Amino acid sequence: MKLNLLIFIYIFIFFSKFTFAAENTVDPNQIHKNLRCLVCQGQSISDSNSDFAQTIKLVVKDLIDEGKTEEEIYSFMSDKYGDWIVFKPQFNIQNSLLWILPYIVLIFGGFFIFSFLKKRQ
Amino acid sequence: MLSNLGNILLFLNVILSLGIIYAANKNLKISGGVDKNIFQLSLIQSTSIIICFLVLIAAFIISDFSLITVYQNSHSLKPLFYKIAGTWGNHEGSLLLWSIILSIFSFLFLVYNKNHPKKFRLLTLIIQNILILGFLFFILFNSNPFSKISPIPSEGLGLNPILQDPALAIHPPLLYVGFVGASIYFSAAIASLITNYSEKSFSLSIKNWVLISWCFQTLGILVGSIWAYYELGWGGFWFWDPVENASLLPWFAMTALFHSLIVFEKRNLFYFWVIILCLITFTLSVTGTFLVRSGILNSVHTFASDPSRGVYILIFLSLMIFGSIFLLFQKYKKENYDLNRNSKETFVLVNNWFMMFYLITVLLGTIYPIFTDALTDNKISVGPPFYNAIIFPVVVVFLLFMALGPKAKWIKNKFENIRIYFFILTGAIGLNLAIIFFFKSYSLLSNFIIISALFLIISSLMDVAKALKKNKLDFARIISHMSFGFLVLFIGLNDIFSLEKDYNIKLGETKKFENYSIQLQNLDLKNYKNYQAVIGKLEIRNINSNQTNILNPEIRIYNKPKTLTYEAAIKTSLIKDYYLTMSNIDRSDYYNIKFQKKPLMAWIWISVIMIVVGGFIRLFSNAKNN
């Protein structure tokens, strides 16, 4: 009983701590990391020293100042420069397989192992 | 002169391969052991391909620019070490290295498997030599390192400066032993299918080769990551870049394979699954090569791409895949399994299940952009946020299985003391809370990852204690699993506690943030043998402890080829790294500096090394037992 109580307390503190921590600030560095530098070879805006990267950094700063959220900034960027610029592909019909297939594999695999073993009990 | 010698040796190798195939084929039809001549031919083959490679190294050392490869990738002013390393730092030379590994593994496999059926050994040799021929033809007709250029240029173009790095000199050979080492169990799997050699002793013929390739693959990935961290100047070590993924894909398959092999060896189960994994591993190695060398993908690591190479590798790859699938369908027999839901066998299946999930996720993310580009003309990027979002939640569960699985018994398991796992979990949650309490809080997912990593570490530690009492210690497994737990833990903490600041700064200026101040004290211009450098002197002061560190990032201007690179200044300690890069801003006297504090970096590397140490321990204990 003592053990269960202990676990309960832990979990309680853990979640309360988490909810206190959840602040909603937009971190420009994080956004720079998730945008591709279009004139470089496979680098993000954050890693690049190119003029293009400098410009995008300024645009991101402006958008944050306007009060845009992270997601809004990404969709602004992909509207303007194409989907190539965002490292996180949007969830839409074209990309649905990309996002869903891994989990189908995961679920199907688990189901396969489970049913496979059940038959042979 | 060297060019002719190299070409002669290449032709000699083609003839030797054909000779081995012919002799092995003849030997198949007669009774008795494997013909002595075949051993000799195989030994000569390995020797001559090594000599061929030495000839190329010689050409690089003496800067023989009559060879296109040397002309394109070397320069007479380059330090000797990088002249030599340049031999395999390019497409043509690296293919020669591939052939060496193919040949040596082929010879050693023949020598070390004397207890296995003759037919199986000879067929493995034949298949392996078909692969060798495939690569030799590729070298001769498409990527010949001994091709001549005329008129002979007086000077070479030089090696890309960011490839002139000690880590990158040893990275390709390590990775190729892993990648190409996988060829031998590909050949063995095909031979096993053809000769119906499906007894569990088959596992003994390949398991050490799987382990060797796995160990080297892991080391290769590690060295590549370290190089990326030091050289590419963004302070990260893994970007889920296509080229990085290409090295990870066979790794997942190998990891799944040597876990399945344990079951196959012990219980004679999963034969076809083991075969499929053998085939997949090398197929993925070649796929990776195709993606990297064909230039079909945009990558930060693309240094040698050319579409014509792509076509050849693609044909080779298709033949391999269709051949394997055809053979597999012909030979597939329904296997009889007798598995208990709670048994070691099941847990190994669970490992394979997760490995396949990782594999498919990474493969999908890597090739999906090719398809959207071809089908809809819409180019998309699949980068770190995708992989992090899909993979990390699953890793949490995976780590728990990794802790529990090895404790399970064969055939029928019963977890005796469930309470102990509650204690471990409580301990893990407690430690996680302590981190939050003393330092800072982090996202829910990070919480789960830290807790499950700690769970794996603590339970592995308890295994050590228990095993020491019984005096029966499976060090290999415990070290590798525990180190994997540490790896995830350190990566998690590193991510959570990293600090990054970006400033434009003038000479003499000081910037303050949190409890640090940073000052650009001096700029120095220096001339080196093959480049010029602007060296910054920046002082990082920790305001609380009043400790100072001087860091010297560089902007280098290489003369051959003319390129600008940014050298990061890194101050490594056991607790944290300071990472600083500096770049010039055009038309201004400001410099852009990026400062990062990366905690526990050294421990990430150490964890991976320990994972490999586990692999080598298993390898040596296998060798001792045989």
Interface residues (C-beta under 8 A of the other chain):
Chain A: L3 L6 I7 Y10 I11 I13 F14 K17 F18 F20 A21 N29 K33 N34 R36 Q41 G42 Q43 S44 S46 D47 N49 D51 Q54 G82 D83 W84 I85 V86 F87 K88 P89 Q94 N95 L97 L98 W99 L101 P102 Y103 V105 L106 G109 G110 I113 F116 L117 K118 R120 Q121
Chain B: L232 G233 W234 F239 D241 N298 S299 V300 H301 T302 Y337 D338 L339 N340 R341 T346 L349 V350 W353 M356 F357 I360 T361 L364 G365 Y368 T372 T376 N378 K379 I380 S381 V382 G383 P384 P385 F386 A389 I390 V394 R419 F422 F423 L425 T426 I429 G430 N432 L433 I436 S441 Y442 S443 L444 N447 E500 D502 Y566 S583 I585 D586 N592
